[in-house]
Amino acid sequence: MKIEFRKIVPDKKPFSFEKGGVVFDGSFKKISSSVVEIDLNFSGSFVHSCDGCAEDFELSVDETSKLFVSDGVYSGDELDVYESFDHFVDFDKICESELETFKSDYHYCKKCVNKFKE
């Protein structure tokens, strides 16, 4: 889902879609002429490789985040900002990036979690 910056308004608008067993939903609004704020929730489960034993297991996710998208180069104080250079907010790309960031953390299957507790 892509929305052109100029079509986004200051009123909160909801969004929701599912991709690969994970539901992405939340709201977005324009907070300046070139910045959009997104409140993002993503939850669900997917197959992931354990960082302890490398076996596949079902990993659940339930995360929320607030992020910003800038139409062009961003020059401000926020840290979590996506810069867009095609004048569109690409929700698919942003949500996929947030999910990949979650996946990049260490995640262990039940067997390894119990082993590391000992």
C-alpha positions as CSV (number, residue, x, y, z in Angstrom):
1,M,0.0,0.0,0.0
2,K,1.5,3.3,-1.1
3,I,-0.1,6.7,-0.5
4,E,1.1,10.0,-2.0
5,F,2.3,12.5,0.5
6,R,0.1,15.3,-0.8
7,K,-3.0,13.1,-0.3
8,I,-2.4,12.6,3.5
9,V,-4.3,14.9,5.8
10,P,-3.7,16.0,9.4
11,D,-6.6,13.9,10.6
12,K,-5.7,10.3,11.8
13,K,-6.6,7.7,9.2
14,P,-6.6,4.0,10.1
15,F,-4.9,1.2,8.1
16,S,-4.7,-2.5,8.4
17,F,-3.3,-5.4,6.3
18,E,-1.9,-8.9,6.7
19,K,1.4,-10.2,5.3
20,G,2.9,-13.6,6.0
21,G,0.9,-14.3,9.2
22,V,1.5,-10.9,10.7
23,V,-1.2,-8.2,10.9
24,F,0.0,-4.6,10.6
25,D,-2.5,-2.0,11.7
26,G,-2.5,1.5,13.2
27,S,-3.0,5.0,12.0
28,F,-1.2,7.8,10.2
29,K,-1.5,11.6,9.9
30,K,0.4,14.5,8.4
31,I,2.2,16.5,11.1
32,S,3.9,19.0,8.8
33,S,4.1,19.7,5.1
34,S,6.8,17.0,4.6
35,V,6.4,14.6,7.6
36,V,3.9,11.9,8.3
37,E,3.5,10.2,11.7
38,I,2.6,6.5,11.9
39,D,1.4,4.7,14.9
40,L,2.1,1.0,14.1
41,N,1.0,-2.2,15.7
42,F,2.1,-5.6,14.4
43,S,1.2,-9.0,15.8
44,G,1.0,-12.6,14.7
45,S,3.4,-15.4,14.3
46,F,5.7,-16.8,11.7
47,V,8.4,-19.5,11.3
48,H,11.9,-18.3,12.5
49,S,15.2,-20.0,13.0
50,C,16.3,-20.3,16.7
51,D,19.5,-18.3,17.4
52,G,20.6,-21.1,19.8
53,C,20.2,-24.3,17.8
54,A,19.1,-23.1,14.3
55,E,15.9,-25.2,14.4
56,D,12.8,-23.6,13.0
57,F,10.1,-22.6,15.5
58,E,6.9,-20.5,15.6
59,L,7.8,-17.0,16.8
60,S,5.1,-14.7,18.0
61,V,5.3,-11.0,17.7
62,D,3.2,-8.2,19.3
63,E,4.9,-4.9,19.0
64,T,4.0,-1.2,18.7
65,S,6.0,1.7,17.5
66,K,5.7,5.3,16.5
67,L,7.7,6.4,13.5
68,F,7.9,9.2,11.0
69,V,8.2,9.4,7.2
70,S,9.8,12.4,5.6
71,D,9.2,13.5,2.0
72,G,12.9,13.9,1.1
73,V,15.8,14.5,3.4
74,Y,14.8,14.9,7.1
75,S,16.4,17.6,9.3
76,G,14.9,17.4,12.7
77,D,15.2,15.8,16.2
78,E,13.3,12.5,15.7
79,L,15.4,9.4,15.5
80,D,13.1,6.9,13.9
81,V,12.5,8.5,10.5
82,Y,12.2,6.9,7.1
83,E,13.2,9.2,4.2
84,S,11.2,8.8,1.1
85,F,12.4,10.2,-2.2
86,D,9.5,9.3,-4.5
87,H,6.8,11.4,-2.7
88,F,5.0,8.3,-1.4
89,V,4.6,6.7,2.0
90,D,5.2,3.0,1.2
91,F,3.5,1.1,4.1
92,D,4.5,-2.3,2.8
93,K,8.2,-1.4,2.8
94,I,8.0,0.4,6.2
95,C,6.2,-2.5,7.9
96,E,8.5,-5.1,6.4
97,S,11.5,-3.1,7.6
98,E,10.0,-2.9,11.2
99,L,9.4,-6.7,11.1
100,E,13.0,-7.3,9.9
101,T,14.3,-5.2,12.8
102,F,12.3,-7.3,15.2
103,K,13.6,-10.5,13.6
104,S,17.2,-9.2,13.9
105,D,17.1,-9.5,17.7
106,Y,18.0,-12.8,19.4
107,H,15.1,-15.3,19.5
108,Y,15.2,-18.8,21.1
109,C,13.0,-21.8,20.8
110,K,11.5,-23.2,24.1
111,K,14.3,-25.9,24.3
112,C,17.0,-23.3,24.1
113,V,15.3,-20.8,26.5
114,N,15.1,-23.6,29.1
115,K,18.8,-24.6,28.4
116,F,20.0,-21.0,28.9
117,K,18.0,-20.6,32.2
118,E,20.0,-23.5,33.7
